[in-house]
Amino acid sequence: MIKGKKKKTKAITQQNLEESREEILAKGKKFRYPFQYTKHRLVIITILISIVALSSFSVIGWIQLYKVQNTSEVTYRFTKVLGLPVAKIDGINVRYSDYLMLYRSSIKSIERQQGTLDNSEDSNRLRDYYKRQALSSAEEYSYAMAKLDEMGKSVSDEEIDEVINEHKTIDGEVRSDSAFSGIVRDNFGLSIGDYRHMIKLSLAKRDYSMEIDSRAKGLIDEISKAIASEKDLAKIAEQFKNNDIFDFESLSETVEATNLDSGRAAKAMSLKEVGDVSEAFLSKNGDGYYFVKLTAREGTKVKYDSIWVRFTEFDKKISEIRNDNKIDEYIEVEAGDESKEEEPTEKEDIKD
């Protein structure tokens, strides 16, 4: 029987163990490195896809806002969250969401009265008119807010609450918060928060107009002095009839104290006796000061004479800014009718 040679076995040493470990690790790398490469590649691809998606979303959003001019509820909420601009006035950004809020509330009110607008030429012309009005108003409000802030002043929550409480009183009845929220939503398509913001913008314009209008303040002082010795507003009107910021009106018949006349009927009703004249007070529309004389009272009705001193300096400032081409608008809006309707500061804009 032939015996085979006995296979020699290497002695186990520290060196042999190191060599064996290196060999095993080297064989394992071909499995480990492809996995690392794939993982790295996945990360790069994910980042690239995210960049492309974000870029596409940004481009689509830009087109919807600045080209198509989408005015939907979703667009409004989107612009409100991101604070995107729609224009710049004298270096001050105008929020796209403010423009959409004003425009959408106007269209909602129109459609509530006249029915849903179609795609006819007349409807599109009406939309263009309210777009122009909303954008111009948003520019003016933004300017007033910024300038008022520079003065260290602002519209307080108490001022807004006062207006809200006046609006909640409709036909002598005070609406509950929930009922009033429904009225605001149905008439303007706005939440109470949005409605408060709209009022804040309007009050900012009023307060800033009051601060800068030295002509109106000077005329108010002159009229107040005249009233101290002469209670007949018609005679006082003769003294100031050539002043371009002065107007006089005498009612020929009585009106309800709740009459929508910038607060004059309510002020007349608050006077103690027929013949009394009020001190100067701010118009509910924020467009100037009034003096009112109670000339007759019959139950809940009053008749009065009134003097109106208009604010004009703010409009002059805005005209100068426009003439100096200091307004950049990022959307194209038709010129429309230059006449304006104020945003709701009186409850004449609120209906059941």
C-alpha positions in Angstrom: 0.0 0.0 0.0 1.4 3.2 -1.2 1.1 6.0 1.3 0.6 9.6 0.0 2.8 12.4 1.1 1.6 14.2 4.1 0.5 17.8 3.3 2.5 20.3 5.2 0.6 22.7 7.3 1.8 26.3 7.8 2.5 27.2 11.3 -0.1 29.8 12.5 1.7 33.0 13.3 0.6 36.6 13.8 1.8 37.4 10.3 -0.3 34.6 8.8 -3.4 35.9 10.6 -2.8 39.5 9.3 -2.3 38.2 5.7 -5.5 36.1 6.0 -7.5 39.1 7.3 -6.3 41.3 4.5 -7.2 38.7 1.9 -10.7 38.3 3.3 -11.2 42.1 3.4 -9.9 42.5 -0.1 -12.5 40.0 -1.4 -15.3 41.7 0.5 -14.5 45.1 -1.0 -15.9 44.1 -4.3 -19.3 43.6 -2.6 -19.0 46.7 -0.3 -17.8 49.4 -2.8 -20.5 48.8 -5.5 -23.1 49.2 -2.7 -21.5 52.5 -1.6 -21.3 53.7 -5.1 -25.0 52.9 -5.7 -26.0 54.7 -2.5 -24.0 57.8 -3.4 -25.5 57.8 -6.9 -29.1 57.6 -5.4 -28.4 60.6 -3.2 -27.1 62.6 -6.2 -30.1 61.6 -8.3 -32.5 62.5 -5.5 -31.0 65.9 -5.1 -31.1 66.5 -8.9 -34.8 65.4 -9.1 -35.6 67.7 -6.1 -33.9 70.7 -7.8 -35.7 70.0 -11.1 -39.0 69.6 -9.3 -38.5 72.8 -7.3 -37.4 74.7 -10.4 -40.4 73.4 -12.3 -42.7 74.3 -9.5 -41.2 77.8 -9.3 -41.5 78.4 -13.0 -45.1 77.1 -13.1 -45.9 79.3 -10.0 -44.3 82.3 -11.6 -46.3 81.8 -14.8 -49.6 81.4 -12.9 -49.0 84.5 -10.8 -47.2 87.0 -13.2 -48.4 85.8 -16.6 -51.8 84.0 -16.3 -52.6 86.1 -13.2 -54.5 83.3 -11.5 -56.8 84.7 -8.8 -58.1 81.5 -7.2 -58.4 80.9 -3.5 -55.4 78.5 -3.6 -53.3 81.2 -5.3 -54.4 83.8 -2.7 -53.4 81.5 0.2 -50.1 80.6 -1.5 -49.1 84.3 -1.9 -50.2 85.0 1.6 -47.9 82.4 3.1 -44.9 83.3 0.9 -45.4 87.0 1.0 -44.7 87.4 -2.7 -44.7 91.0 -4.2 -47.0 92.2 -7.0 -45.5 95.7 -7.3 -43.2 98.2 -5.7 -44.0 101.8 -4.8 -41.2 104.2 -4.1 -39.1 101.2 -3.0 -41.8 99.7 -0.8 -43.0 96.1 -1.7 -46.7 95.6 -2.3 -47.9 92.2 -1.3 -49.5 90.0 -3.9 -51.9 88.7 -1.3 -53.2 92.2 -0.5 -54.0 92.8 -4.2 -55.8 89.4 -4.4 -57.7 90.0 -1.2 -59.0 93.4 -2.5 -59.8 92.1 -5.9 -61.5 88.8 -4.8 -63.6 90.6 -2.2 -64.8 93.1 -4.8 -65.7 90.4 -7.4 -67.4 88.3 -4.7 -69.6 91.3 -3.7 -70.4 92.1 -7.4 -71.3 88.5 -8.1 -73.5 88.3 -5.0 -75.5 91.2 -6.4 -75.4 90.5 -10.1 -74.8 86.8 -10.4 -71.6 84.9 -11.4 -69.6 86.7 -14.1 -69.2 84.8 -17.4 -66.5 85.1 -20.0 -68.3 87.8 -22.0 -66.6 91.0 -23.0 -68.5 93.0 -20.5 -67.6 90.6 -17.6 -63.9 90.7 -18.6 -64.0 94.4 -18.8 -65.5 94.5 -15.3 -62.8 92.2 -14.0 -60.1 94.4 -15.5 -61.6 97.4 -13.8 -61.6 95.8 -10.4 -58.1 94.4 -10.9 -56.8 97.9 -11.7 -58.7 99.3 -8.7 -57.4 96.6 -6.4 -53.8 97.0 -7.5 -53.9 100.8 -7.1 -55.4 100.5 -3.7 -52.9 97.8 -2.6 -50.1 100.2 -3.7 -51.5 103.1 -1.7 -52.2 101.0 1.4 -48.7 99.6 1.3 -47.2 103.0 1.0 -49.3 104.4 3.9 -48.5 101.4 6.1 -44.8 101.8 5.5 -44.8 105.6 6.0 -46.9 105.3 9.2 -44.4 102.8 10.5 -41.5 105.2 9.8 -43.3 107.7 12.0 -43.3 105.2 14.8 -47.1 104.8 14.5 -49.4 101.9 13.7 -53.0 100.9 13.6 -54.0 99.4 16.9 -56.2 96.4 17.5 -58.6 98.7 19.4 -59.1 100.8 16.3 -59.9 97.7 14.3 -62.2 96.4 17.0 -64.1 99.7 17.0 -64.8 99.4 13.3 -65.7 95.7 13.5 -68.2 96.5 16.3 -69.8 99.2 14.2 -70.0 96.8 11.3 -71.6 94.1 13.4 -74.5 96.5 14.2 -76.8 96.2 11.2 -80.2 97.9 11.2 -79.9 98.5 14.9 -79.2 94.8 15.7 -75.8 93.6 16.9 -74.8 90.4 15.2 -73.0 87.6 17.0 -69.4 86.8 16.1 -70.4 83.6 14.2 -73.3 85.4 12.4 -71.0 88.3 11.4 -68.3 85.9 10.2 -70.9 84.3 7.9 -72.0 87.7 6.6 -68.4 88.7 5.8 -67.8 85.3 4.1 -70.9 85.5 2.1 -70.4 89.2 1.0 -66.7 89.2 0.5 -65.4 85.7 0.6 -63.1 86.6 3.5 -62.3 85.2 6.9 -62.6 87.5 9.8 -58.8 87.6 10.0 -58.6 88.7 6.4 -61.4 91.2 6.9 -59.6 92.7 9.9 -56.5 93.0 7.8 -58.5 94.9 5.1 -59.7 97.3 7.7 -56.2 97.7 9.0 -55.0 98.8 5.6 -57.8 101.3 5.2 -57.2 102.7 8.6 -53.5 103.1 7.9 -54.3 105.2 4.9 -56.7 107.3 6.9 -54.3 107.8 9.8 -51.3 108.6 7.5 -53.5 111.1 5.5 -54.5 112.8 8.7 -50.9 113.0 9.9 -49.5 114.6 6.7 -52.4 116.9 5.7 -51.4 120.2 7.2 -53.8 122.1 5.0 -56.8 120.2 6.3 -55.6 120.7 9.9 -55.1 124.4 9.4 -58.6 124.8 7.8 -60.1 122.8 10.7 -58.6 125.3 13.2 -60.0 128.2 11.3 -63.5 126.7 11.0 -63.5 125.8 14.7 -62.7 129.4 15.6 -65.5 130.6 13.4 -68.0 128.2 14.9 -67.1 129.6 18.4 -68.9 132.8 17.5 -71.2 131.7 14.6 -73.3 128.5 14.8 -74.8 129.0 11.3 -72.8 126.7 9.1 -74.3 128.1 6.0 -72.8 131.5 6.8 -69.5 130.0 7.7 -69.6 128.2 4.3 -69.7 131.6 2.6 -66.4 132.5 4.2 -64.6 129.4 2.9 -66.5 128.7 -0.3 -63.4 129.4 -2.5 -61.3 126.9 -0.6 -60.7 123.8 -2.8 -60.8 121.3 0.1 -64.0 122.7 1.6 -67.6 121.5 1.0 -71.0 122.4 2.6 -74.2 120.4 2.5 -77.6 121.0 4.0 -80.2 118.2 4.1 -83.7 119.1 2.9 -85.4 116.2 4.7 -84.7 114.0 7.7 -82.8 110.7 7.5 -82.4 107.7 9.8 -79.6 108.0 12.4 -78.2 104.9 10.8 -77.9 106.6 7.4 -74.8 105.7 5.5 -73.2 109.1 5.2 -69.7 108.7 6.7 -71.1 109.1 10.3 -72.8 112.4 10.0 -76.3 111.3 10.8 -75.1 109.3 13.8 -73.1 112.3 15.0 -76.1 114.6 14.6 -78.3 112.2 16.6 -75.7 112.3 19.4 -76.0 116.1 19.8 -78.1 117.2 22.7 -80.3 119.9 21.2 -81.3 121.2 17.8 -78.9 123.9 16.9 -75.9 122.3 18.5 -72.7 121.9 16.4 -70.2 119.1 16.7 -66.5 119.4 16.9 -64.5 118.2 14.0 -64.6 114.4 13.6 -63.0 112.0 11.2 -65.1 110.7 8.3 -65.9 107.0 8.5 -64.5 106.7 5.0 -61.2 108.2 6.1 -61.3 110.9 3.5 -61.4 114.0 5.7 -63.1 115.8 8.7 -66.7 116.8 9.2 -68.5 119.4 11.3 -72.3 118.7 11.8 -75.1 120.9 13.0 -78.3 119.3 14.1 -81.2 121.2 12.5 -84.1 118.8 13.2 -84.9 115.6 15.1 -87.9 113.4 14.7 -87.7 110.1 16.7 -84.9 108.1 15.1 -84.5 110.5 12.2 -82.4 113.7 12.0 -81.7 116.6 9.6 -78.4 118.3 9.6 -76.0 120.8 7.9 -72.5 119.6 7.5 -69.0 120.9 6.5 -66.5 118.6 4.9 -62.8 119.3 4.9 -61.2 116.9 2.5 -57.8 115.2 2.8 -55.8 115.9 -0.4 -52.1 115.6 0.5 -52.0 111.9 0.3 -53.4 111.8 -3.2 -50.9 114.5 -4.2 -48.0 112.3 -3.0 -49.3 109.3 -4.8 -49.7 111.3 -8.0 -46.2 112.6 -7.7 -44.9 109.1 -7.3 -46.8 107.9 -10.3 -45.6 110.8 -12.4 -42.0 110.2 -11.4 -42.4 106.5 -12.5 -41.6 105.3 -9.0 -44.1 102.5 -9.2 -43.0 99.1 -10.7 -45.9 96.7 -11.3 -45.0 93.0 -11.9 -48.3 92.2 -13.6 -50.0 93.8 -16.6 -53.3 95.4 -15.6 -55.5 97.5 -17.8 -55.7 101.2 -16.9 -59.4 101.0 -16.2 -61.5 103.8 -14.7 -59.5 106.1 -12.5 -62.5 106.6 -10.1 -62.2 104.6 -6.9 -64.5 103.1 -4.4 -63.1 102.8 -0.9 -62.7 99.4 0.8 -65.2 98.7 3.6 -64.7 101.1 6.5 -68.4 101.7 6.9 -71.1 99.1 7.4 -72.7 100.1 4.1 -70.6 97.4 2.5 -72.1 94.7 4.8 -75.4 93.1 4.0 -77.3 90.1 5.4 
